[in-house]
Amino acid sequence: MKTFLETYKKEIVPALKKELGLVNDQQVPALEKVVLNVGVGRSLKDPNFLEFVETSLTKISGQKPVRTKAKKSIAAFKIRQGMVVGFSVTLRKKRMYDFIQRLVTFALPRTRDFRGIDSKSIDAHGNIALGIKESIIFPEIKSDEIEKIHGLEICISTTAKTREQGLALLKALGFPFKSSSKK
């Protein structure tokens, strides 16, 4: 069985090279990194929520998340300096491609009322950020084992030089974008 990385190298790179009119394989845009981020604002009232988010993010990403701590105290939000306010994971290479494959083939189609990603969410450098309201769309998270549902932010960085190159890369990787038909 071919991995997603092998599929990218053998099928997607030549297709993108031809589509974008590039001369060299090194000019073809590629995925650079994927950053998963979860804010834990509710943990002020529930200390078990921190452990729950950490284990679920570990299951989703395949590696241990880093705790994000507050840089300064903010009295209005009841946050003190050094308090854990989130978790973050950066995926690269094989884990990144495995995560993208699971996101595109399993997670996004399982999202409730999902009609596709808006192509306007791609920035000028071909990067995209997605917000997921429920982490239970990932197959690693069993819905009967969950006590609380939390959201997730996914930032995908590419080596694309333009928005059009980034869009072509993400479409080739199988990201489901909304049709651009105007009504």
N, C-alpha and C positions, 0 to 999 in steps of 0.2 A: 504494500500500500504506500502510495506516494504521500510525503508530508506536504504541508502547505508551502514550506520554504522551497522544496524541490519544484513544486508547481510554479511558484513565482519565477524561479531562475530559468526553468526550461520552457515555459509557455507564455507567461505574462511579460517578461522582459523583451523577447523578440516582437511580440504583438505591440507593445507600447513604443518600442523603437521605431517600428514601421508607422504607427498611427501618428506619433509626434514628430516624425521626420528627423530623428536623431541619428548621428553617425556612429557613435561609440556606445557600448553597453554601460559604461560608467556614467553616461549622461542621463540614463533612464532614471526617473525618480524612484525612490525606495522608501520603505518605512525606516524611521530612525529610532523611535522609541514610543512606548505607550505608557502613560502615567495614569494610575487609578488613584482616586482621592475620595475619602469619606470624611465628612465633618461630623463630629459627635457632640453637638450642642445639648442633646437630651441627657448626656451622661452626668450633668450636674445634679439631676434628680435621681438617676438610676446608675449606680456604679457598676453593676453587672453588664450594662450596655457596652462598656469599653471592651470587655473580654469577648462578648458576642460579636461585635464588629470586627475585632482582630481575627477571630477564628473564621468568620465568613469570608473576609478579604483574603485570608491565607488559602482557603479552599478555591476561591475564584481565580486567584492569580498564580498559585503554585509556589509562592515564596512569601516569607514573613514580611509584613508591613512595618514601616518606620513610624514611630509616634511623632506627631507634629505638636509642638508645644507653643503656648502663647508667648509672644515676645515681650508684651507689656500688659499691665493690669488695666481692665476696663470695668469700672464699677457698674455701669448701666447693664452690662451683660453678665454680671457676677463672675467675671473671669479674673484670675490672678496670674501673675507672671509665672511661667513654668508649668502651668496646668495643661494637661493633654486636651487638645481641641480637635484632633483629627488623626487620620492614618493615611499613609501614602505608600504606593508601590510603583517602582519604575521597572518596566519589562523591556528587555532587549533580546535580539537574536532569536533563537529557537523558541523560547517561552513567549516572546512577543507574537511570532507568527502562529503559534498554537492558540494563543488567546484570541487573536483576530479571527481565526477560523471558527472557534467556538462562538464568538460574538456574532459573526455573520450568519452562520448556519443554524445555530440553536437559539441563542438568546434574543436577538432582535425579532425573529418571527414569533417568539412566545410573548412579546410585549403586548399588553392589552391596548386595543384601539390604535395599533401601529399602522401608519399609512406610508411610511418611508421617511428617509432623512431629507430635510430641506437642503438643496445644494447651495443655498446662500450661507449656510453655516460654515463653509470652508473659507478660511482667511486668505489674504493676498499671497501667502507663501505656501499654500497647499495643505495646511494643517487643519484639523477638525476637532471640535470638542463636543461630546455628547453627554447629556444628563439622563441618568436612569433613575426612575422614581422607586422601583422595587428591585432589590437584588435577587429576588426569587426567580427571575427569568433565566438565571444561569443553571445549567443542569447539575452542577456540583452541590447546589443548595437544595436540600429536601424541604418541601413546603410543610411537611408534618413535624419537622424538628425545629421549626422557627418559632421563637417567642415574640420577636419584634422585627418589623420590616424597616430597612434603612435604604437610603438612596446611594448613588454612586456617580462620580464624575469620571469620564474617560476622555483623556486628551491624547490624540494621535498625532505625532510629529513626523513629517516626511522631509525628504531632501529635495522636494520639488521647488523650482524657482518661481513658478507662477501658479495662480489659482487654477488655471485650466489644466496644467500638468498634474496638480494634486487631485483634481476631480477625475481625470482620466485614470490615474493610479488607483484611486479608491473604487471606481466603477469596475476596473479590471480585477480587483481583489474580491468583488462580489457584494459591495455595500449596496443596500437597497435604497436608491434615491427616489424621491417623488417624481412623477412625470411632470414635465415642464409645460403641459398644455394649459393655456389660459382660458378661463371661462368668462 
